[in-house]
Amino acid sequence: MSYPGGKGNVFQHIINVLPKHRTYIETHLGGGAVMRQKKAAARSIGVDIDPIVISEWQNKHPERCELVCADAAQFIRTFPFSGDEVVYSDPPYWPSTRRRPRIYRHEYTEHQHLELLNELNQLPCAVVLSGYQNEAYESILTGWQSITFLAPTQKGLREETLWLNYNLPQELHDFTFIGGNYREREAIRRRQETLRRKIERLRPIERASLVSWLMEQYSLTEGQDEGRSLYA
Ligand SMILES: C[S@@+](CC[C@H](N)C(=O)[O-])C[C@H]1O[C@@H](n2cnc3c(N)ncnc32)[C@H](O)[C@@H]1O
């Protein structure tokens, strides 16, 4: 499943901003690159209005998530949110920012975008929305953070934006893809592998001592509020 606007090349940027959560909801599933690559949540739900998208998922990734064939805004209006969800929305791009006017079987009008933003704005949980910069989003998503990254398109790199209704999290749901680009990710992966191998070779008592130091140093024991932040 390859989608125009699919996140197959850039899913790492999105996974790297997702805070810890119990329920993950992707409202415009398409090829669902983020859904497929991220660490599974206790509950995952993929929504798409296109029955063909839903039936492809039923055939190819039947275990990955609950699948709902519905309009995204309608789904959000009726889902019983409790606050420990993360919603990721990747609607077709805002019309005036599009290079090609029609690429999906189900297109998205300005009215639908505004309806979606209005719903997302009222949610009690973490929300991530992706798209290209546009004035409508900027004027509606006041108080949201935005971060940008370069994404490959058929005509070269183009800046994509992620709008977040929360501050960048210190603790991620999934640390697998940390690093801003391939080289950084590889360097981090190698450093961590070396450290892990060293830790695994320690005698159990030495390892226990190290763990105890980590817990004290970074306030990892419950009720303890002194010590450095793990993320400082
Ligand atoms: C930009 S694509 C999503 C790409 C996806 N993130 C990926 O990695 O492949 C947009 C998707 O939104 C779906 N869509 C269009 N209108 C919708 C609506 N009203 N509600 C839910 N999904 C919709 C389309 O069928 C399409 O699959």
The ligand as a MOL file (V3000), in Angstrom:
LIG
                    3D

  0  0  0     0  0            999 V3000
M  V30 BEGIN CTAB
M  V30 COUNTS 27 29 0 0 0
M  V30 BEGIN ATOM
M  V30 1 C -2.8420 11.2910 3.2800 0
M  V30 2 S -3.6970 9.7450 3.2040 0 CHG=1
M  V30 3 C -3.1030 8.9540 4.6540 0
M  V30 4 C -1.7340 8.3670 4.4140 0
M  V30 5 C -1.1940 7.5590 5.5730 0
M  V30 6 N -0.8000 8.3880 6.6900 0
M  V30 7 C -0.0120 6.6900 5.1150 0
M  V30 8 O 1.0390 6.6680 5.7830 0
M  V30 9 O -0.1590 6.0050 4.1040 0 CHG=-1
M  V30 10 C -5.3140 10.2350 3.5500 0
M  V30 11 C -6.3550 9.1290 3.8150 0
M  V30 12 O -7.5380 9.7810 4.3120 0
M  V30 13 C -8.6490 9.0160 3.8920 0
M  V30 14 N -9.8470 9.8610 4.0180 0
M  V30 15 C -10.3570 10.7450 3.1160 0
M  V30 16 N -11.4730 11.3140 3.6030 0
M  V30 17 C -11.6560 10.7950 4.8600 0
M  V30 18 C -12.6200 11.0080 5.8750 0
M  V30 19 N -13.6430 11.8780 5.6950 0
M  V30 20 N -12.5100 10.3160 7.0350 0
M  V30 21 C -11.4940 9.4200 7.2130 0
M  V30 22 N -10.5510 9.1780 6.2810 0
M  V30 23 C -10.6210 9.8640 5.1190 0
M  V30 24 C -8.3100 8.6040 2.4760 0
M  V30 25 O -9.0800 7.4860 2.1000 0
M  V30 26 C -6.7960 8.3120 2.6100 0
M  V30 27 O -6.5990 6.9470 2.8610 0
M  V30 END ATOM
M  V30 BEGIN BOND
M  V30 1 1 1 2
M  V30 2 1 2 3
M  V30 3 1 2 10
M  V30 4 1 3 4
M  V30 5 1 4 5
M  V30 6 1 5 6
M  V30 7 1 5 7
M  V30 8 2 7 8
M  V30 9 1 7 9
M  V30 10 1 10 11
M  V30 11 1 11 12
M  V30 12 1 11 26
M  V30 13 1 12 13
M  V30 14 1 13 14
M  V30 15 1 13 24
M  V30 16 1 14 15
M  V30 17 1 14 23
M  V30 18 2 15 16
M  V30 19 1 16 17
M  V30 20 1 17 18
M  V30 21 2 17 23
M  V30 22 1 18 19
M  V30 23 2 18 20
M  V30 24 1 20 21
M  V30 25 2 21 22
M  V30 26 1 22 23
M  V30 27 1 24 25
M  V30 28 1 24 26
M  V30 29 1 26 27
M  V30 END BOND
M  V30 END CTAB
M  END
